[in-house]
Amino acid sequence: FKATGSCAMYLSCKCYATNAYFGNVGLPEPSDQDNWRWACGNDGGDKYDLCFKTSEVQSGQTYLDNFGDEVDPNKPKCPV
């Protein structure tokens, strides 16, 4: 909801995420190795990957928004 709560963020943000967990030499491995960070673009570098598939699915002609949700192009969530 944080990224889709406003139309400005919804229309301009394309989610990229990375796991920022890095092990430390000489310290035991922690049990929690999920330390995820996200960004609204690929400016974070090579370690950031696209969060959601955002292309048209040819078989069903389903359109997906930047967050992987199905949308109807004739009834946009945030009209321009």
Helices and strands as residue ranges (DSSP letters): H 7-12, E 16-19, E 36-39, G 42-44, E 49-50, E 63-64, E 70-71
